[in-house]
């Protein structure tokens, strides 16, 4: 006679891709978007300083760089669920503490120190949750086999919808409810992400991987995959121009063009809408033309818009050009995510993902420092120089990728195939 009782792990529900991947990703992406675009706006509103806004952008990204290797090692060791939950809850506590402190310190050095510390701490915690969410998404892509790019377009679509709503929401809340309203909403997104993260069965772990060993593992894996290595190199150089545009946007829109913080959020919402359209186009285009054609076309869009942004002298023109720039970046991201989900072996995915994102983000703190150190009238000249670097890097990358098999075969590889060497 059966007692009807089963082991605890057997009673855990098996979640599908929507409940297990897409819903937690949606909440975390909302928190990510509000953190990335809302915190610099908060710094500008609190300090009214272009230099401090650029410095805050750098402070938001420098700790993220140091967190990636540790985040990847922790995901490989403890799994995506625990890392995503703990990072989301910690981020909620940090922003709630700042929300309570800022109304009493609306100006002065204490308020400046608070928002600067907030930028650094939320940057670290956001990257822990991002690595966990990306690793879970890559696992879903591998399970999808030859339709991996479709999973990635959904994930990127979620990110872009969050970017569509997050910056605009942050700007409106900051303008009408102040710092406390914006930060409380950010905390709600973080706690929702933690609550939606499905419980996963625990696997027997190995000894924790030291951070430096994880970086070496990621580096060796990346070197063994030339197609991925070239794409990472090109997109890293491209991110210098994209990062500079992101860091300079609050200063240019608010101080140079005379618009409000809500107008800054509207720019990134328009960019996200353009990226959503680009993702829909790329999904069908990859099926028909392959990864290389879509990637090269997207790179051409990025370089053209990057040159043109420096010449924009009206808010409407600036908005349109940034939307086009980010649409091209979204197309390249589909190609990148599809390629790495097929090529990187699952047992070293966290370490390799951490390294690749670490490389991608190296230009962002540099962009923040450039904004902090550059006089306002010279910003457009710096953007032009970065656009030149972006153009050279992407041109060399896709010329080399044309001769490599990765971008021509990854979208038709079966899910159990071994990575290219």
N, C-alpha and C positions, 0 to 999 in steps of 0.2 A: 504494500500500500504506500502510495506516494504521499508525502506530507504537503506537497504543493509548494514547498519552499525552495527557492533557488539561491545560489550565491549572489551576493550583493552586486557584483559586476555584471551578472547576467540580467539583472533587472533594469540596468541602465538603458534608456531608449536609444535607438540608433537613429541619428538625425540625418536627414537628406542634405543636399548641398545648400538649399535655401535656408533652412533653420540652422544648419551647422556651420556654414561659411558666410553666406550673403548677409544675413541679418546682423551677426556680430560685426562684420566688416562695415556695415552701414553706420552703426553707432560709433565705432572707432574712427571711421573716416570723417564723421561730423566733428568729433573732438579734434582730430588732426587738422582739419581745415580751419576751425576757429582758433586753434593755437597758432598755426603758422602765419595766418593773415591777420588775426585779431590782436595778438600781443604787440607787434610793432605799432599798430594804430593806437593801442593803449599807451605805449611809451610816448608817442608823439603828442597825444592828448594830455598826458601828465606833465611832460617836460617842455613841450613846445620847442624842441631842439632837433634839427636835422642830423647833427653829428651824433647825438645820443640815440636817435632812431636807428641810424646805420650801425652804431655800436651794439645796440640791443639785438639787431638782426644777426650780427656776428656772434654775440653771446648765446643766442638761441641755437646756433648751429655748431659752434665749437664743442660744447659738451656732448652734442649728439654724435659727433665723430668719435669721441672717446668711448661712447656707450655701445657702439655697434658691435665691436668684437666681443665684448662681454655679453651683449644681448644674444648674439648668435650662439655662443657657447651655452648659455642658459637654456635657449630653446632646444638645442640638440640634446641637452642633458635632461631637462624637466618637462619638455613638451610645450606646445603652443598654449594650452588652456591655462596653466598656472601662470605663465609669464604674462599673458594678456590680461588676466583677472587682476593680478597684483599691481601691474603697472597702471591699469585704468583706475583702480581704487586710489592708489597713491596720487595720481594726477588730480583726481577729484578733491582729495584732502588739501593738496597744495593750493589749488585755485580758490577753494572756499576760504582758506586762511587768508589769502591775499584780498579776497572780496571783503572780509571783515576788517582788514587793516587799512585799506586805501581810503574809505570815506573819512576816516579820522585824520588822514595824512594826504589831503588832496593836492598839496604842493610842498615843495621844499626837498631837502636832501633825503629825508626818510622815505618819502614817496618815490623818489628816483631810485633809491636803493631797493625798494620793494619790487618795483616793476622790472628792474634789471635782474634781480634774483629770480623773479617769476619766469622771465624769459629763459634763463639758463636751466632751471629745474624742470619746467614743462618740456623743454627740448629733449632732455635725457629720457624722461618717462614716456614721451610720445614715441621715441624711436624704439624703446622696448616693446611697446604694444604693436608698432608697425612691423617689426621683424617677425613677431609671432603671427600676426594676421597674414603677412606675405607668405610665410612658410606654410600655413594652412591652405592658402590659395594655391600654392604650387603643388601641394599634394592632390588637391582636387583636379588640377590641370593634368597631372600625370594619369589619374584615373580616367580622364576624358579621352586619352589617347590622341587620335588624329584630329579631334575637335578641341584640342587644348586652347587654341586661340579664341574659341568662343567663350570658354570660361574666363579667359583673361580679359576679353572685351566686356564681360559683365562686371568683373571686378574693377576694371578701369572706369566703367560707366558709373558704378557706385561711388568711386573716388571723385569723379567729375560732378556727379549730382551733389555730393557733399561740398565740393568746391564752388558749385553753383549757388548753393544756399548759405554755406558757412560764412564766407567773407561778407556777404550782404547782410546777413543776420548779425554778425559781430559789429559791423559798422552802424547799423540801425540801433541796436541795443546800446552801444557805447554813446551814441548821440542822444538817445532819448531816456535811457535808464542809468547811464553812467557805468563805471567799472563794475559795480556790484552785480548789476543785471546781466552784463555780458559774461562775467566769470561764473555766476550761478548757472547759467545755461550751459556753459562749457562743462561744468561739473556734472550736470544732468546727463549729457551725452556720454561722459566717461563712465558713470555708474550704470547707465543702460547697457553699454558695451560689456561691462563686467558681468551683469546679470544675464545677458543673452548668450554668453560664451558657453557652449555645451560641455557637459562633463565628459571627459574622455577616459577610457581605461588606462591605468598606469602600466607602463612597460618597465621591465627590469632594466635598470640603467647601468652604464659602465662608470668607470671612474670619471669624475668631472674633468673636462678638457681645459687645460690652462689657456688663458686668453691668447698668448703669443703663439702657442701651438695651433690654436684655431685659425689665427691669421696665416700661419705658414701653410696649413692645410688648404685654406681658401686660395692662397696665392698659387700653390702647386696645382690645384684643380683648374684655376683660371688659365694658367700657362698651358695646360694640356688641352685646352679648348680654344684654338686660335680664332674661330669665328666669334665666339663670345668675347674673347679678349679684345679684338678689334672694335667690336660694337661698344664695349664698355669704355674704351679709350676715346672714341669719337664723341660719345654722349657726355663724357666727363668734360671735354673741352667745350662742348655746346652749353653745358650748364653754367659756365662762367657768364655768358651773355644772359641766360635766363635768370640766373641768380641776381645779377646786377639790376635787371628790370624789376624783379620782385622787391629788392631792397630799396630801390630808388622810387618806387611807385608812390608811397605815402608822401614823400617829400615833394615830388613833382606835382602830384595832383592837388595837395593841400596848399603848399607854399608857392609853387610856380604858377599853377593854373587857377588857383583860388576857389577850389571846390571843397566839399565837406568830407569827413571820414566815411560817411555812407557812400559817397561817390567812388571812393577807393574800393570798397567792397563790391560795388556794382561792376567795376572793371573785371574783377576776378570771377564774378558770376557770369558775365558775358563770355569771358574766356572759357569757363567750364561748359557753357552751352555750346560754344563752337567746338570744343573737344568732344562733347557727346555726339555731335553730328559727324565729326571726323571718325569716331570709333565705329559708328554704324556703317560708314562707308568702308572703313578698313576691314571690318569683319567680312564683308562680301568680296572686297578686292583681294584679300589674302587667299580666299578659296579659288579665285580665278587666276590671279597673276603671281602669287607667291610672296614670300616675306621680303626678298631683296627689292623688288619693284616698289612695294608699299613703303619700305624703309627709306629707300633713296628719294622717293617723291616727298615723303614727309620731311626729310632732311632739307630738301630744296625749299620747301615752304618755310621752315624754321630760319634758314639763312636769309632768305629774301625779307621776311618780316623783321628779322634782327637788325638789318641795315636800315630799314625804313623807320623803325621806332625812334631812332635818334633825330629824325627830321620832323617829328610830330610836334605841332605847336598849338593844337586845339584839343580839348578834352575828347571830343567825338572821334577825331582821327587817332588819338592815343588809345582809346578803348578798342577801336576796330583792329588796329595793328597788333595789340597784345592778344586779342582774341585769335587772330590768325596765327600768331607765334605759338600760342599754347595748343592750338588745334594740331599744328605740325608736331609739336612735342608729344601730344597724345598718340599720334600715329606711330612714332618711333617707340613709344613705351609699349604698345601692343606687340611690336616685333621683338623687343628686348625680352619681355616677360614670357612670350611664347618660346623663344629660343632657350632661355635659361631653364625653364621648367622641363624641357626635353633633354637638355645636355648635362645638367648638373646631377650627379648621383644622389639619391635621396639621403644616404647616410652622412653626407658632408654638405647637404644643402644649406643648413643654417649658417655654417662657417663661411661658405662661399658667397652666399647672399649678403652676409654682413660685410665681407670685403668689397664686393661690387658696389654696394650702396655707400660704403665708406669712401670709395673712389669718386662716386657720383657727387657726393656732398662736399668734397674738399673745396670746390670753387665757391660755395655759398658763404662761409665766413669771410673769405677773401673779398667777395662782393660787398658784404656789409662793411668791411674796413675801408674799401674804396669809396663807398658812399660817405662814410664818416670823415674821411680825409680830403675828399674832393670838394672844392667850392661849388656852390649851386650852379653858376653859369657854365661850369666846365663838365657837368654831368653828361651832357649829350656827346661830347668828344670822347669821354671814357667809354660810353656805350658803343660808339662807332668802332673803337679799337677792339673791344670784346667781340663785336660782330665779325670783325676780320679773323680773329682767332677761331671763332665758331665755324666760319666758312671753310677755312683751311682744314680744320680737324675733321669735319664731316665729309668733305670732298675726298680726302685721303682714305678715310675709313671705308666709304662705300665703294671706292675704286678697288681697294684690297678685298673687300668682301665679295666682289663680283667673281673672284677666282677661287673662293673657298666654298666647300659644299654645305656648310651649316645653314645658311639662309635659304638655300634652294631645296633642302630636304627635310628640315625640322617639322614643317607643318603636316607632313604625311607619314611621319614615323609612328610605329605602333607604340603603345604606352610602355611596353616592357623592353624596348630597344635599349642597347647600351649606348652611352654617349660617344660622340666622335672624338678622336684624339688629334 
